[in-house]
Amino acid sequence: MKMNKFYSLSTTGLLCVAGGLALATSAAEADVQQIGAVTIMTAPAQTGQSEGAGIDFANAIPMPLPKADASLFLQGSNAAPVSFGVPGHSEGSTGDGKETPVTVPKSNFIPEGEVGVAPQEFGTTNHPYTTSQVNAYKNRTSKFYPYRATGKLYFNEGGSTFVCSASLIKPGVIVTAAHCVADFGKKTFYSNWTFIPAHNGTLAPYGIWDGISPVIMTSYYDGTDSCASPGVVCQNDVAVIKLAAKPIRRTTYYAGDKTGWYAYGWNGYSYAPFLRKTAAQISQLGYPQAIDGGDLMERTDSLGYVDGSFSNNTIIGSLQTGGSSGGPWLVNLGMEPSLAGTDFGSDTGHNTVVGVTSWGYISDLLKEQGASPFTDGNIVTLVNAVCEPAPQPGC
């Protein structure tokens, strides 16, 4: 199904396709507050049982990656390695793995100009990467930890449903890109966030979850963020969203109680100086619409390096496209092996999110993407905004 109405997102210089859909809950009906360095939106009271009401799953439009002009690549820095300060880390968990499956409609969206494209496994940047389906056995791999903590994130904006990617970093808290939550510098939030962990074809193996409290840095909300490319390559394109709980007998549970959740790290956790760059091996997960129709989780592996001229963003080689925005960038992805006669080294926490997909280039020949750095000034501040004072449900 092809839409035929277009509008411009002026802050990114992109075109998005827009259809028609009535919003279930408008951002105007919600309470928006600035608390210190963050801006938080609290939706009207929800029970966690709306199951995506008001979301047009079949015709959801992949949120386009904010795109940087290729000239930025030519201005890349050759500076010494970037130091973020003392690295930090918050632990994750595997969850109990019990499924509560529901089905969702298959996507009808057909991306313009994608048919017949045969890209190389590196672009004109010569930045090597591998992008492949996560599923390796009977279409089931994405249902196992650590993959099942990643999912698709639907939301409404401008009369349409859009889709990004996101991941759990607490039992009831997901992390995604700020541009999947609000329009940079416009002081407006989107609405009706709906998270499907381990989305796999038409199956939502762990159910559908309502987002009730998105939080972003105020500098992104009001447009004062430090950006190498305004609204595109920024320091704080990061957001967290608190999920509503669901009732079970006489108590409640959260998505992460079933799927598990990732650790998250900040200030260059698991990065090290390498060839005059600050670098880490990155595994990127997400649901790019141009690959497998956005129905399956994809994985990209690439060496990522920090560039000070790109607002300290990490840059990787990647084939992922619109719809992958907000997907996690992890270090040490996988289950920890048993070692004999050696050790892991430093900053060795497995399945640790250190960024989320933020932007790509206007030219699809470069095949690189970037992520704002996780620091104690953004990811720690954002999580604290929904989890403090402790203990808070879902944290």
HELIX and SHEET records of a PDB file:
HELIX    1   1 ALA A   27  GLU A   29  5                                   3    
HELIX    2   2 SER A   71  LEU A   74  1                                   4    
HELIX    3   3 THR A  141  LYS A  143  5                                   3    
HELIX    4   4 TYR A  147  ALA A  149  5                                   3    
HELIX    5   5 ALA A  178  CYS A  180  5                                   3    
HELIX    6   6 THR A  218  ASP A  222  1                                   5    
HELIX    7   7 ALA A  255  THR A  259  1                                   5    
HELIX    8   8 ASP A  292  GLY A  294  5                                   3    
HELIX    9   9 GLY A  308  PHE A  310  5                                   3    
HELIX   10  10 ILE A  379  CYS A  387  1                                   9    
SHEET    1   A 2 PHE A   6  LEU A   9  0                                        
SHEET    2   A 2 LEU A  14  VAL A  17 -1                                        
SHEET    1   B 7 ASP A  31  ILE A  35  0                                        
SHEET    2   B 7 VAL A  38  THR A  42 -1                                        
SHEET    3   B 7 TRP A 209  MET A 217 -1                                        
SHEET    4   B 7 SER A 191  PRO A 197 -1                                        
SHEET    5   B 7 THR A 150  GLU A 157 -1                                        
SHEET    6   B 7 SER A 160  LYS A 170 -1                                        
SHEET    7   B 7 ILE A  61  PRO A  62  1                                        
SHEET    1   C 5 ASP A  31  ILE A  35  0                                        
SHEET    2   C 5 VAL A  38  THR A  42 -1                                        
SHEET    3   C 5 TRP A 209  MET A 217 -1                                        
SHEET    4   C 5 ALA A 239  LEU A 243 -1                                        
SHEET    5   C 5 VAL A 173  THR A 176 -1                                        
SHEET    1   D 6 LYS A  67  ALA A  68  0                                        
SHEET    2   D 6 TRP A 359  TYR A 361  1                                        
SHEET    3   D 6 GLU A 368  ALA A 371 -1                                        
SHEET    4   D 6 ASN A 313  GLY A 317 -1                                        
SHEET    5   D 6 GLU A 298  ASP A 307 -1                                        
SHEET    6   D 6 THR A 130  GLN A 133 -1                                        
SHEET    1   E 7 LYS A  67  ALA A  68  0                                        
SHEET    2   E 7 TRP A 359  TYR A 361  1                                        
SHEET    3   E 7 GLU A 368  ALA A 371 -1                                        
SHEET    4   E 7 ASN A 313  GLY A 317 -1                                        
SHEET    5   E 7 GLU A 298  ASP A 307 -1                                        
SHEET    6   E 7 LYS A 277  GLY A 286 -1                                        
SHEET    7   E 7 ALA A 272  PHE A 274 -1                                        
SHEET    1   F10 LYS A  67  ALA A  68  0                                        
SHEET    2   F10 TRP A 359  TYR A 361  1                                        
SHEET    3   F10 GLU A 368  ALA A 371 -1                                        
SHEET    4   F10 ASN A 313  GLY A 317 -1                                        
SHEET    5   F10 GLU A 298  ASP A 307 -1                                        
SHEET    6   F10 LYS A 277  GLY A 286 -1                                        
SHEET    7   F10 PRO A 328  VAL A 331 -1                                        
SHEET    8   F10 THR A 352  VAL A 356 -1                                        
SHEET    9   F10 ALA A 263  TRP A 266  1                                        
SHEET   10   F10 GLY A  88  SER A  90 -1                                        
SHEET    1   G 2 VAL A 102  THR A 103  0                                        
SHEET    2   G 2 LEU A 203  ALA A 204 -1                                        
SHEET    1   H 2 ALA A 182  ASP A 183  0                                        
SHEET    2   H 2 THR A 188  PHE A 189 -1                                        
SHEET    1   I 2 CYS A 227  SER A 229  0                                        
SHEET    2   I 2 VAL A 233  CYS A 234 -1                                        
SHEET    1   J 2 LYS A 246  ILE A 248  0                                        
SHEET    2   J 2 THR A 251  TYR A 253 -1                                        
END                                                                             
